[in-house]
Amino acid sequence: MLQVTDLHVYYGNVHALKGISLSVGDGEVVMVIGANGAGKTTLLRAIAGVVAPQKGSIVFDGEPIGRLPAHVVVRKGISCSPEGRQVFPSMSVMENLQMGAFSRSHQLRSGKLADAQLQRVFHLFPVLRERVHQMAGTLSGGEQQMLAVGRALMAKPKLLLMDEPSMGLAPRVARSIFAAIGEIRQLGTSVLLIEQNAKLALSVADRGYALEVGRVRVEGTRQELADNDVIRRAYLGED
């Protein structure tokens, strides 16, 4: 579904991504882990069309998308739950979800609001149905994270990009978010998961990559990563 090959991204003179290659297959959850500054968010931003790569290719469903702007990438079938949630605080839960469906504007104009997808979001996160008229800025951190994921799902993506979904959440809440990732996959959406918490990421991923200063240092299946000495020492806190 997604193939990234020899991707290079610069911020001025800073070489943020140094030849990264990775793939996401249909129906897969693929994790990307790494320390702060490893290039995880830059990778996601490049795939989403927010930053342009200087070299390399990004191919989605057989089509090059590496030079497309973000709003076109969404229409191709990729949506993003960003780092820090970035909900619209002065808008209601429902209005935030409507914004997620904006790329399907013909349905909004006809008054349908992608009803089937909305019901899927409410099934995944029942608390959003209960808070549907509440201002997003008054939600708890966990509820805002659920809203950020739900908003991304309203575009009915083939591939969902998730950037640090456990950040700032209590362990119990983070586990509930990760439990939803398995259900999202079952609903037919592949997931590229950017995450610092390797234990949580390994609990849901099929395969993964560990980045270090803009390069892929380790890659493999979930079990291969869990058994890798570098991963165990650097990310799992094991000797």
C-alpha positions, 0 to 999 in steps of 0.5 A, spaced: 500 500 500 505 504 502 512 504 499 517 509 501 524 509 498 531 512 500 527 518 503 531 525 504 528 531 508 532 537 509 530 543 514 535 548 511 542 545 513 539 540 517 539 533 514 533 530 518 531 524 514 537 520 511 535 515 506 529 512 509 525 506 506 519 502 509 513 499 507 506 498 509 502 493 507 494 492 506 491 491 513 498 492 516 499 495 523 507 498 522 510 501 528 516 506 527 520 508 534 525 512 536 528 517 540 526 524 540 530 527 534 530 521 530 526 523 524 519 520 526 515 526 525 518 528 519 517 522 516 510 522 517 509 529 515 513 527 509 508 522 507 502 526 509 504 532 504 506 537 509 513 537 508 516 536 501 522 531 500 528 533 497 530 526 494 527 519 494 520 517 493 513 515 496 508 511 493 501 510 495 497 505 491 501 505 486 501 512 485 507 517 487 505 522 492 511 525 494 510 532 491 503 532 492 500 537 497 497 535 504 489 536 502 490 532 495 494 526 499 488 526 504 483 525 498 488 519 496 486 516 502 491 517 507 489 521 514 493 523 520 492 523 527 497 528 529 502 529 535 499 533 540 492 532 538 491 539 535 483 538 536 479 545 535 478 547 542 472 552 541 468 547 536 464 541 539 466 534 538 461 534 532 464 540 529 471 537 530 468 530 526 465 534 521 472 537 519 475 530 519 470 529 513 471 535 510 475 532 504 468 528 503 464 535 502 459 532 497 456 528 503 456 534 507 452 538 503 447 533 502 447 533 509 449 525 510 455 527 514 458 520 512 453 517 517 456 510 517 463 512 518 460 516 524 457 510 527 464 507 526 467 512 530 462 512 536 463 504 536 470 505 537 470 511 542 463 511 545 465 517 550 465 521 543 457 520 542 456 522 550 460 528 549 458 530 542 455 537 543 461 539 548 467 543 546 473 540 544 477 544 549 474 542 555 475 534 554 480 530 558 487 529 554 484 522 553 478 524 550 481 529 546 486 523 543 480 519 541 477 525 538 483 526 534 483 519 532 476 519 530 476 526 526 482 522 522 477 516 521 472 521 518 475 521 512 475 514 511 482 513 510 485 507 507 491 508 511 491 512 518 498 515 520 498 516 528 503 520 531 505 519 538 498 517 540 500 515 548 503 522 549 501 525 555 496 520 557 495 515 563 497 508 562 490 506 562 488 511 557 493 509 553 492 502 553 485 503 551 487 508 545 492 502 543 486 497 543 482 501 538 488 500 533 486 493 533 479 494 531 481 500 526 485 495 522 479 490 523 475 495 520 479 495 513 484 501 515 492 500 515 496 504 520 503 507 520 504 508 528 509 513 530 510 512 537 516 512 543 513 507 547 515 501 544 512 496 549 505 499 547 507 499 540 509 492 540 503 490 543 499 492 536 504 492 530 505 486 525 512 489 523 516 495 525 522 500 524 527 503 529 530 510 527 536 513 529 538 520 527 534 520 520 536 512 518 533 506 519 537 502 524 533 496 526 527 493 522 523 486 523 517 483 525 514 484 532 517 478 534 524 480 531 524 486 534 522 484 541 528 479 541 533 484 538 538 486 543 538 493 541 531 494 541 531 491 548 536 495 551 534 502 548 527 501 548 524 496 552 529 497 558 532 490 558 539 488 559 
